[in-house]
Amino acid sequence: MLMKRLFAQWFGLALGLLAPVAAFAQSGALPDAELKVETSLIPEHAGVAPGGTVSVALNENIRKNWHTYWVNPGDSGAPTAITWHLPAGWSAGEIQWPYPRRLPAGPLMTFGYVDQVALLSDIKAPADAKPGDTATLTADVMWLVCSDTVCVPEENHLTLPLAVTATPPAPDAKTAALFSAARAKLPHAAPWPSVYDAGDKRFALLVQSPELANARPRQVEFYPYADGMVEAAPPQTVGTSDKGFVIQATTGYKLATKEKRANAGKLQGLLVLTGADGRVDALNVEAAPGSVPASSITALGSTAGDSAGLIEALVFAFLGGLILNLMPCVFPVLSMKALALAAKREAPHKAKMSALSYGAGVVLSFVTLAAVLIALRSGGSSLGWGFQLQQPLFVTALALLMFAVGLNLSGLYEIGGGRFTNLGGSLAGKEGTLGSFFTGVLAVVVATPCTAPFMGAAMGYALTANAVFAMAVFAALGLGFAAPFMVLGFWPAALRLLPRPGTWMTTLRQVLAFPMYGAAVWLVWVLSLQAGSDGVLAALAGAVVLAFGLWAYGRSQGAEGSRRTMGFAAAAVAILGAIVLIPLAGAGARPGAVAGSAPQGVLAYEAFSAAKLQSLRAEGRPVFVNATAAWCITCLVNEKVALSGGKLAQAFAARKVAALKADWTNQDAEITTLLAGQGRSGVPLYLYYAPGADKPDVLPQLLTESTVLAALDSAH
C-alpha cells in the first residue's frame, strides 16, 4: 500500500513536469508560483481565559480543480500537518478532521477536500496566564495539493495573536458560521456495535442497527482510518440484513481462517451516511472482528414503503400543480388560452392539439428545471426550488417578460398580426400548437415563485429521492398544472360552458393586462432587495426601451413596404437594447441574504443562523423560525394574514419566544441546509422549537394566526 502511494505521488509529479503547458492551462491546474491553497488561522473567540480552551481553525481555501487530503488520503496523497509553536504552558490538541469526499484519480481513489475546509484544533491556555497579555501562537503548516495531473507540496508559516481575558469571551458573530459549518462535518461516536469480516479479498462491515437499515439511507460510505484493511478504489456495495446494514468492499488482507480473523484486532473507520432528506451524518465506528455472512445481504433499493411514499408525493404534486393555476401571474395567460379554445369550437381537433402542446410545454419545463437543479446539487451546489429567482438577472428578465405580456394584452402589439376581436390572435389566439407549447413554458416560469400548499413536501421528497423518482414527481406537478386547460381541449362539453366569443373579449383581455403589470412591479421590488437602486434603474430603463420597441413593432404590423421594414428594424434594435440592459440590473447584486428584504410584520425578528438557533435553544428559549423570501407569494400572504397581528406579538412576548427570519431572497447555504433538514426544497417553512424538544413542530404552509397560537399553546 505504501509503495503504491509513493508510486502514485511520483507518477503525478512526473506527469506534471512532462505534460504540455497548454493542457495545464486548459485544466486550470497550471503549477505557477502562487500557492494553490490559501491558509489562515481563525480563532473561534477573540480571546481565552486563564485555564480555558479556544478552538482555532486552519482555514484552507483551495484553488479550483485542486484538492487536499484527509488523515487517510487513500491510494495517494498526504494529509495536512500542523506543527505548533506555543508559549510555555500552552498546549494544542490533535487536528479534528471533517469527513472527506471520494476523489477519483485515474484507477486510484483518494480521500480529501475541495474548495474549502476548516481543520479545528483546541488550544488550551495555562491556568497562570495573565489577563491583559497577548499570546502569540505560531504554526508551521505543510500540505500536499493535487490536481488531476500534478501534485505540489506547499507550506506556510502562520501567526495568531490571542488575547488573554479575565473571563471567557463572548462568541464572535463573525466566526460563528465558519465554526458551525465545520463542526457539522465532524464525526461523533456511533451508538451501535459493529462487526467486520476480512476474508479472501472480501471485506464486510455489519453495523448492527435494524432501525438505521429501515431508515433506508440514500448513500453509505466507509473510510478506514488506517491503510491496508480496505482497498480505496473498488466500489463499495451496501445492503441490509436482519441485524442492520452491511458494507462490502475489497480488502488488501487475506484473513481466510477463523484464527486469523479472531486475532486481527479492532478496526476504526468513518461511516458517512446521507439520509433520505439529504442530511449528512458522520460517525466514528470501532468494529470487532467477527462473522458477516454474505447470504444475509439484500441490496438497498425501493421497498413497499418507498413506493407508498412515491405515490403520496405524486398525489400531492398533482394537487399542488392544480393550485398553481390560481396564481395571479398565471391566471391571465391561461384565461386567454381558454377563451381561444372557446373561439375554435368549429375545429375540436385543433383544440386537442393545442391542449396537448400546452401540456407538453408545461411538463417539459418542470422536468427541465428539476433536472438542472438536481444536476447542480449533485455537483455540490447548495440550491433549492426557486433558485432561479435568487438570481437578479433572471428576476430582471422575468419582470420585462411580464411587462411585455401586459403590453400585448393591452393591445399595443399583436403576436402574429391578427386581431383578437376577429377570433385572430394575440398571445392566446392564433399561435397554433407552437404558441400553446411556449405558453406552457411561460406559465411554468412565472409560477415557480408560488410554492403552494401540498407542493413543498412533494418537492422535498423529489429532490432527496433518486433521479427517476424526482422526475416522476415533477412530471406529476406539471400534469396537475396543465390539467385544467387540457380538460377544456379534450372535453367538448366543458367548452360549451364557456361564453361565446364577442366584443366583450377585448375588454377582458385589457383588464387581464393589469395583473401582469402588477407582477412586473413586484419583481422589480424583489430586484431592489437583491441588487439595490442601480439594479432597479437598469430594469426600468430596459422596460422603457422594450416598450418603445414593441410600440414600433405594433405600428409596423399594419404598414407595408419600407415603412414596415423600418418599423421592424427599430423594434429589433430597441428589444436588443433592453436585453443588453438586463446584465446591468444584476451588476450590483449583493451576495447572501439581504437583511430586512422579506416583510417584517410586527414580530421582532432576528436574522437566522444555525449558530444563533443553537445558542437560543441552549438558553432554553422557545424559537420560531420563519423561512421566507421576497419572491414567494405564499410567504407574503402568510405574513399579512397570520404573522402581523398584535395578538400574536403579545403571545410571543409573554412566552419569550425568539423569532428568527431565514430570508432566502438571495441564495444562502445555511437556509438551504435548514430546508433540506426538514425534507423541503423551498419556502415557506415555519418551525417552532419548544424548550427541550428534540425536533421542531412543522407548521402548515398556509398559516392562520390561530394555527401559530395553537402551536405555542401545545408546547406549554
N, C-alpha and C positions, 0 to 999 in steps of 0.2 A: 504493500500500500504506500509506504514512504517513497519507494523507488518510483512508483507510478506518479506520485505527486511531484517529485523533483523533475521527472522527465517532462511532465505537462508544463511546469513552470519554464524550464529551459526551452522547451519547444515553442511556447508562446513568445518568449523573448527573442528567439532566433527568427521566428516568423515575422515579428515586428520589425527586426532590422532588415530583413530581406524584402518585405512587401513594398510595392511601389508607393511613392508618396501620394499619388492620385487616389489610390484605393483607400489610404488612411483618411484623406480629406473627405471623401465621399461618405465614409462611415462615421465621421465625427470623432475618430479615435486617434488623431494625429498626436504623437507624443512630443508636444512642444515643451518649452522650458517652464511653463506655468504649471503650478500644482493642479492636479486633476480633482483633488479633494480640498475644500476649504474647511479648516478646523478651528474651533474656538472652545474655550472653557466658559460655561454659563452656570452660575450658582442658582439654586432654587430660591434662596433668600439672600437679601443684601448683606447679611452678616450671620454670626453664630455666637451663642452664649458660651461662657466657660463650661467645659464638660459636655457641650452639646454636639449635635451632628447636623451637617448640612449636606444635601445631595448636590453633586456637581456633574453636569452633563458635558461630555466631549461631543460636541455637535459637529457632524460631518455633512457638509453639502457636497454631493458627488456630481461631477460633470455628467451630462447626458451621454449615454452609451457606455458608461464606465460603471464599475461596481467594486465594493469592498467585501470583506469576508466575515462570516460568523466564527464563533470559537472553534467549531469543527468545520473547516472550509470545504469538506467533501473531497473530490478527486484531485483538486489542485487549489493553490492559493495559500494564504497565510492570514491569520486573524490580526486585527489591530492590537498593538501592545502599548501600554502606558507605563512609564517609569516616573513615579512621583518623587519630587524633592521638596520636603516639607520642613518647617521649623521644628526644633526639638520639642518632643512631646506630642506632636500631631501625628495622626495615622490615617491611612487610606484603605478602604475596603476593596474587594475584588470588583472587576467590571461586571455589571449586570447586563446580560445580553438579551436584547429583544429577539423575538422569534424571526428567523430569516425567511427567505423565499428560495425556491429551487431555480438555479440559473444554468441552463444547458450550455455546454462548451464543446461543440462537436460531439464525439462519442462519450464525453465525460459529463459529469454533473457536479456543480459546485453549489455551496450554500452561502448566501450573502445578502447584501443590501444594495439598493439603487436609490438614486435621487437624494434621500436624506435619512440619517439615522442618528439617534442620540444614545450614547453609551453612558450609563449612570454609574457613579462611584460615590460612596458615602465617605465624607471627610469628617473625622472626629477631632474636636479641639480638646486640649488638656484642661483639667479642672483648674489649674493655676494660671490660665490665660487671663491677661489683664484687659478689662473693658476699656475701650478707647484706643487700644493698639490696633494696628493693621498687620495681619499675617500675609506674607507673600507666598503663594503656592505656585510652584512651577512643575511642569511635566514635559518630559521628552516623549513624543508620540511617534510611533512608526507604524506604517501600514503598507499593504500591497494593494494597488488599484489596477484593475484589468479591464480591457475591452474584449471584444470577440477575437482580436488578433494580437494583442500585445499586453504585457504586464509591466508595471513600473513601480518600483519601491519608492516610497516617499516618506518624509519625516518633517516634524515641526517642533519647535521649542515654544511652549506656551506659558504665559504668566498670568496669574489671577490674584489681585489684591483682595483680601477678605477682612472686613471689619469685625472686631470682637465687641459684642454688645453686652450690656449688663443683663438684659432679659432676651429671651428668644424673639427674633424679629418677626414682624407680621409678614404674611405671604406677599410675594411680589406679583402683582397682576400681570406684569409684562412677561413673566416666565411661566405663569400658571398653565397656559395652553400647551407649551412645549413639554413640561413635565407630566401633565395629564396624559398627553398622547403617548409619551414614552412609556409610562407605567402601564398603560393599557395593553402594551405589547410584551410586557414581561411575563414570564410563566409563573404559575403557582403550583403547589403540590397537588397531584391528582388524588382525589379521595377514594379511588378504587384500587384494589390489588391487581397486579399484572403478572403474567407468566410468559416466558419466551421459550422457544424451541429452535435451536440452531442445528439442523441436521445436515445431510449431504447436499450442499448448495441450496438449501431451503431455510429461510428464516421466517418464523411466525411469532407474532406477539398477540396474546389474548388479553384484552382489557375487560376485566370481569365486572361489567355493568350492563345488565339487561335493559335498564331504563335508558341508558345512553344509546344502546343499539336501537331501541324502539323509537328514539327521537329522530332517527334517520339523518345523521349529519350529512350535509351536502358534500363535504370533502374532508378527508382524514390524511394527514401526512405525519410520518415519523422521522425524526432527525436524531441519530445517535450522537452522544457527546464524545465518544471515542471512535477511532478508526478500527476497521477490521471486522467487526461483527456483522455489519450490514453494508452491502455494496451500494454506492450512491447512485450510479447511473441507471440500473434496471428499474422499470416501473414498479410501484407498489400497488398491490390489489387489496381491496378491503371487502370484508364480508361479515356476516352475523352468525352467531351460534346461540345455543340456548343459555350460555353463560355471559355473553356480551358480544363484542365485535372483535374481529381478527384482522390483523395486518400481515400480509405475506410479502416477502421480498427475497432477494438473493443474498446469501451470506458468503463472506470470504473465508469462513472457518468450516471445517468438517468435523462436527461433533456427532458422529454417527451412533455411538454407543451410549447406553444409559449412564455408564460410569463417567464418560466424558461430559455428558450434559449436567450431571449432578455436581461436578467439580468446576463448572465453567464460571461460577460467580455471578453476582448480580449485574444487570445491565441498566445503565442510566441513559435516558434519552428524553427528547422533547416531542410531545404529541400536540399537533396543531389541528384544531377542529374548526371547521366552518359550518355553522348551523344553517338550518333552512331559512332563517331570517337574514343571513348574510354576515352575522357577527362572528368574529374570530376569537377563539379562546385557546391559550397556550398552557399546557400542563407538563410539569416535570414528572416523569414516570420512572420508577425503580422496579424492575421486573426480576423475579427469581427464575432460575432455570426450571423447566418442567415440561409437561407433555401438552401439545396443542394439536389434537387430531384433525387432519385435513378433512376428514369425512363429515365433520360437523359444520363446515363452512358453506354458507349460501350467499351469493353475491348480493351486495346492496343494489337496490333498484326500486321500481314502483311497487307499491303494496295496495291493498284494498283501501287503506286509509288515505294513501296518496291520491288514488282515483277519486275517492269521495271529496277530497279537498279540491281537486281539479274541477269536478262537476259543480261544486259550490261556487268556486271562483268564476267559472264560465257563466253561471246564472247571474251572479251579482254584476259581472262585467256587462252582460247584455242589458240588465236593468239600468245600470249607470249610463250606458250609451243612449237608452231611450230618454233619460232625464236631460241629457246634454242638449237635446233638440229645443228645449225651452229657454236656453241661454240667450240673452238679448243680442249678442253678436251674431248668433247663428240663425235665429228665427227669421229675420228679414230675408236672408238668402233663400232659405227653404220655403218661405211663403211664396216668393216669386216663382220658384220651381214648381210648386204645387199648382199655382194658377196657370202656369204654362202647360202643365198636363191637362188641366181642365179645358184649355183652349184647343187641345188636339183630340177632341172626342171622336172626330171622324177617322182617326188613324190610331187605333189602340195598339197596333204592333209597334208604332213609334214610341208610344208611351212606355211600353215594356222595355224597349231598347234603352230609352233614356233612364229608366229606373235601374236597369242592370249596370249601365255605365256609371251612374251616380254611386251605386253600391260598391262597384269595383274601385272607384276613386277613394271612397271612404276607407274601405278595408285595407287597401294597399297603403294608404297614407299612415294609418295606425300601425300597421305591421312594420313599415319602413322606419317610423320614429322609434318604435320599440327596438328594432334591430340595431339602430345607431346607438341608442342608449345602452343596450346590453353589450355591444362591442366596446364602447368607451369604458364601461365599468369593468369589463374583463381585462382591459388594458391597464387597470389601476386607477382610473379616474373616479373621483368621488362625486357622483351625479345622481339625480333623482328625476322623476317625471316632472316636466315643466322646466327642464334645464335650458331649453331654447329661450324661454322668457327671462332668463337670468343674463342674457347677452344683449347689451344695448343696441348692437347692430340689428339683431332680429326684431327687437321691440320697435325700432325706428321704421324698419321695412314694413312691419305689420301695421303700424299706425298709418303710413302712407297708403298701404293697400286698402285699409278700411275707408280712408278718405276718398280714394279713387272709386270704390264701390258706391259710396254715398253720392258722389257726383254723377255716377251712372244712373242711380235710382232717381236722382233729381232731374234727369233729362238733359244734362249738359252735353253728353255724347252717347252714342249707341254702339253696342258691340254687334257688328255685322251690318250696321247701317239701316236696319229696319225700324219700324215704328211699333211701339207696344200696343197702341190702341187698335192697330190693324192686325192684331194677333201675330206680329212680327217679332218681335225681338227682344233686345236688351240682354242683360246678364242671364235671364232665365228663359227667354222665349225662343230664339232661333239659333241656338248654339249646337243643336244636334247632340249626337252621342259624345263627341269630344268635349263639348261645352258642359254636358252633365258630369262627365268624368272630372273635369277641373273644378266644377262647383263642389263636388265631393271633397276634393283636395283642400279647397279654400275653407269649407266648413270645418274640417278637422283642424286646420291650422288655427282658426280663431276660437275653437272650442277647448283647446288644451289648457288654458288657464282655469277652466271651470271644473275643478276637482269635485264632482258632485257626490252626494251620498251614494252608498253601495259600491262606489268605484275604488276608494282608497285601499280597502282590504284586498280586493281582487288584483289590483295593480301591484300591491306589495307582494302578494303571493307570486305573481307572474315574474317579477324582477328578482326573486330569490329562488325560483324553480329553474329547471334546466331549460335550454333554449326552445325546445319543441313545445313544452308546456306554456312557456311565456308567449310564444307566437299564437298558440291556441287562444289564450286569454285575451290578447289584444285583438285577434280576429273577431272574437265574440263581442268585444266592446264596439268594434266597427259595425258588426251586423246589427247590434241594438241601435246604434246611432243612425244607420241607414234604413232601418225597418219601416218607419212611418212613410217615407217617400216611396219606398219600394212597394209597399202595400197599395198605395194610390196607383202605381203603374200597372200592377198585376190584377187589381180587383176593380173592374169597371163600375160595380155598384157603389164603391166608395167615391169614385169620381163624380157620380151623379149627385152626391151630397154637396158638392161644391157649386157655388153660383155660376151662372153662365157668364162668359166674358162680356165686357161692355166698357163704357167710358169711365165707370167708377174705378176701373183697374189703374188708370193713370193716377188718380188721386191717392189710391192706396200705395202705389209704388212710391210716390213722392213722400208720403208720410213715413214709409219704412226706411227712407234715407236717414232720418234723424237718429235712430239707434246706432247706425253706422258712424255718423259724426260723433255721437257720444262715446262710442268705443274708441275712436281715434283720439279724442280728448283725454280719455282715461289712460290710454297707452302713452301719450306724451307726458302725463303726470308721473307714470311709472318711470319713464325715461329721466325725468327731472331728478328722481331719487337715486338713479343709477349713475348718471353722467353729469348732473348739475345743469346750470343755466346755459353753458356753452352747447351742451347736447340738445337742449330744447330749442335754442336759436337755430342750430343746423337743421333740426327736424321741421321747424316752422318754415324756414327758407325753402326746404325741399317741398313742403306742401304747396307753397305759393308757385314755385316753378312747375310742379306737377299739374296744378290747376290750370295754369296758362297753357301747358302742352295739351291737356285734354280738351280745353276750350277750343284751341286751334284745330285739334282733330275733329271735334264736333262740327265746327263751322265748315270744315273742308268736306265733310261727308256728303253734303248736298250740292257741292260745286263740281265743275268739270274742267278738264284740261289743265293748264298751268296753275290755275288758282288752287285746284285740288292738290296738285303736286307740291306747291309751296306750303300749303296747309299741313300736309303730311310731314314735310321736312321740318317745319317749325315745331310740330308736335314731337317728332323724334328727338330733336335737339333738346327741347325742354324736358322731356321724360328722362333722357340720358343725364341731363344736369341734375335732376332730382336724385337719380341713382348715385351720382358722384358725391352728393352731399350726405348720403347715408353713413359712410365711414366716419365723417367728421362728427356725427352725433355721438359715436361711441368713443371718440378720441379721449374724452375726459372721464372715462369710466373709472370708478374707484373700486379697487379690489375689496372683497369681503363684504359683510353685511353693513348696511347703512343704518346708523343709529336713528331711530325715530321714523324710519321710512314707512313701515306699516302703521295703520291707525293706532293711536294710543288709548283712546277711550278715557275712562275715569280711573281705572286701576293704576296704581303706582308701579309701573313695570321697571325692572332692571334687565340689562342685556344678558341673554343666555350664554353660558359657557359650561362645559362639563365640570370644570373646577368649581365654579360658583354653585352649581346644583349640589355637588358633593359636599361643599362647605356648609350650605344651608341645612342639608339633611343631617350632617354631623352635629349641628347645633340642636337637632330635634324639632326644627320648624317644619310645618306643612308647606308644600311648594306646589304652585300651579304653573304649568308651562304652556304657553300659547305659541305653537309653531305656525307661522303665518307668512304671508308675502303680499306686497302691494299689488301684484298682478293676479292674485287669487280672489275671484269674485265671491266665492262661498265664504272666504275669510272676512271680507268686507261686510257681508250681510250679517254674519255672526257677531262681529264687533259692534254693530249698531243695535241688533236685536237682543243679544244676550249678555254682552260684556260691558255695556255702557250705563247700566242702571245704578242709581245711588244705593239701592238696597244691597246689591252685590258688593259694592265697595265697602259698605258698612260691615257686611259679613266677613270680608277679607280682613278688615282692620280688627274686628272683635276677636277673630281666631288667630291673628298674627300670621296670616298666610302670605308667604313671599310669592310675588308674581314675576315670572321670567318670560321675556318675549324672545323667542327664537325667530329672528327675522331672516327669512330665506329669499328676500327680494333679489339679492345677488348671491352667487354661489358661496357656500360656506360648508367646509368639510365636517365640522363638528355637528352642525344641524343635520346634515345628510346622515351622519352616523346615528344621531338620535332617532331619526325617522326609521332607518333600517333596523334599529334595535326593537322597534315596535311592529315590524313587518310592513311598514309603509314606504312608499316611494315618493310621496308628495304631500303637500299641505292642503287643508288644515289638519292639525293634530293637536289634541288637547289632553294633557296629562295632569293628574292630581296625585301627588305623593303625600300620603298621610304619614304622620310621625311614626317611625318604627316599622312601617310596611316594607316588605321585601320588593314588591312590584307596584308600579303606579296603576291607578284606575284610568282606563282609556275612555274618555267621554265621546259621545256621538259627534259625527262631523257636522250635523245640523244642530246647533245649540239653541236652547232657551235659557232664560235666567233661572227658571225653576230647576232645570237639569243640573246646572252648576251648583246651585244651593243644595240640592239633594245629595250631590257627591260630597260636599263639605260635611253635611249632617251625618251621612252614612259612616264616615270615618271617625266620628267623635262619640 
